[in-house]
C-alpha cells in the first residue's frame, strides 16, 4: 500500500478520482474496495485517491443509504 493510510473498514469516503462516495468494504493488495452507500457494485480505488467526507457530504451519503434501505424493506 502507499504511504497514505487507508480509511478504516465501514468508513464513508470520497474517491477523488471518480468523484464517487463509497463505504470501505475491503482491502485488496494495493487497492481499497468501495461500495456506494445506497448499495450496488463495488469498485477499486487507490488509497491516495481517498479523502474524508466533509460533514455535509457525510450526512447526504448516510441519508441516501437510509433511503435505499427503506425502499427495499430492510
N, C-alpha and C positions, 0 to 999 in steps of 0.2 A: 504494500500500500504506500501511498505518498507520505510526505512529512506531515501533511494536514491530517488531523484526527477526524475520523468519520463520526457522524452522529450516532447516538445510541439506538438500538432496536426500538421500534414503535414511535420514534420521533417524526413529526411532520417537518419537512424541509423543502427548500426551493432548489430545483435543478436549474441553475442559471443557463446551462447550455440549451435546454429545451424550453425553458420558461414555465415548466410544469411543477406543481406541488405534489409531493408524494410522501407516503409513510414508509420509513425504513423497515424492510421486511427481512433482509438477509445480507450477508457479505459473501461475495464470491470472488476469489482471487483478488484482483486489484479494483474491483467494482462493488458498488452498493446497489442492491435491488430495491426499487421503489414501486409502490402501488398507489394509484390515485386514491384519495381519501374516500370517494364515493364507491370504490370498488372498481375492478377491471383488471386489465392485463398489466403485469409488472414490466418494468423496463430497467435497464442497467444504466448507472451513472458513475462518473468518476468522483471520488471524494473531494477533489479540488474544485469541482463544479458545484458543490452543495453549499448552501447558505442557510442560516437560521431564518425563520419567518419573522416578520415584524408582527406586532400584536394584531393589527387589522387583518393581515393575510392569514394568520393563525386562526382567528375567530371565523373568518369566511370559510376556510377549509374544514373546520370542525362542524360548522352548520351544514355544509354540503354533505359531509359524511353522515350526520344525523338524519338529514332529509332523505338520503338514499336508503338508509336502513328503515325509516318509517314507511317509505313507499313499497319496500319489499316485504314488509311484515315481520322484520326481525326485531 
